[in-house]
Amino acid sequence: MRCARSVGVLGVCVGLAAAMLGTTPAVADGSPTPPWLPSSGCAADLPPKPSPAPFDPRELIPDRIGIPLPYPRIVPVPEPESAAEPPTRIPSELPPQDPCTDPCPDITDPPGPHDVGPALSIEFPKITLDPAPQDIPVPVPNPDPAPLPPRPPVVHPGTASAPVSAKPSAPRVAEVDFVSTLTGKGSTSRTDKRWQVNGTDLGIMWESEPGRIAIAFGDTFGRGFTPPGANGGDWRSNVLGFSSDRRLDDGMSIDTMVQDSRCHAAQVLRARHVNRYEITTIPTSGFALGDRQYMSYMSVRTWGPIPGVWLTNHGGLAYSDDDGSTWTKDPYARWDNLLGTSRFQVSSMVPHAGYVYMFGTPTSRIGTVGLARVRADDVLNKTAYQYWRDGRWVPTRDGDVASPLFAGAAGEVSARYDTASQRWQLSYLDAFRGAIVLRTARSPQGLWSEPAELVHSARYAQLYGGFLHPWSTGRDLYFTMSTWTQYNVSLMRATLR
């Protein structure tokens, strides 16, 4: 076992040594170590010790009771968008020499506990009326729109037939284990202390260059975040980190993140943050072609009242020419969500053998998976795409013609090609089964195997995601998993046979 992330007397290695010696390791204040440690191995990330008394009844009384007072609010939205101001960026901060040291205690450390006062003193909560604006977006002409680049030339890729490979047997999953907490309090890289990433989800990975993995997260919150669910202050629609950690069996270290200020991860893809217009912009996959990074994303119009259901404006592509520091959303490489049922709103894009393959689903988690491909040189030219339909690659400007690759609902797909087994792997959330599942195929167009269950919501409540690590092997499949209950990301490992 590697002990690089286990620091001081609270390290896991120390715990193992103590167990072998028949002793109980102690934390810094001399009290026994609990039977588990956070993934960081740091004392500061342990849960607080219980108070001597079972509880103080006054703790059940909130300081304030807010009564929401909804009211309509007109929000003018300039169209088209204005040119973006150059984003602020600072050099990414490397890990501190002692990983349990807080690099920015003045920013990230919350104030100490308050004194509850005399035993018989009870303060009743204040009751306030909290304005709760309900935005009504109204598009208005923009007198200073951003200049548009020239539209790419029309390409006629033609129609092509392709063989359908034999259907492989379903993957054999021997076991699936939790490896480490990847984000939030107690995470391997202490994302809350180093970048104010207290709560986030997804964890979409791609190899940005040889020896480096990019990892993108969705809606991210800093101070004030309290699980369950997405909430808190310092909301960023997306953040991006990088890892060079090849030893994944004891967790995945995030080396750096794109930053806009000290100990703060930057939002990298723009979002309007106007509900019922564009509430947020969420990454769905990423890949690299040469020195350019690409990220597929979904422009979310609004989150629905039903969990797992939302409405998008479009799915699109963004690119970066400065190693992921700043990103440009291409104005033409997008798939509009006509009537709310269009395909390729939530996509996973994978380069392979001169093409980029795009596995896509409609908005939400209850659609079927379709497939498209494009030559790598034309990835930003929507007219160059071909869609898999009834055994042929068909050129069209309407991605809705793509045939389902297999029956059944799928959400948040993640695809990769495993060179060792020469198999395509596709993981996704099966909402009806309540599980993250895995299918394999010999070619991207299939036939695809029956699904094998990786992890079920009976084990991890309200799970979703399931994004594959590019450095997985034929035997060890690593993937990220989010849960709404904790609203953070874990690294998981499936052992395949």
Protein Blocks (a to p, Z undefined) as FASTA:
>chain_A
ZZklpgcjkbmklmmmmmmnopacddfkopacdfbdcfkopaklpccdddfbfbafklmp
cfbdcddddddddddddddddddddddddddddddfblmbcfblmlmmccddddebjfkl
ccdddddddddddddddddddfbbcddddddddddebjadddddddddddddfbacdfbd
fedehianlmmlmnopabcehjiaddfbghiacddddddddehiacedjedehiafbdcd
ddfbfblknoccdfbdcdfbehiacdfbdcekighiambacdfbdcdehjbccddddddf
bdcfbehiacdfbdcddddfegolaccddfklccddehhlaghkbccdddeehiacdddd
dehjlbccddddddfklmmmmklpccdeehiacddfbfklpccfbgcddehiaddddfkl
opacdddddfknopacddddfbfnbpadddddfbdcklmghieejiacfkbcfklccddd
ddfklopadddddddZZ
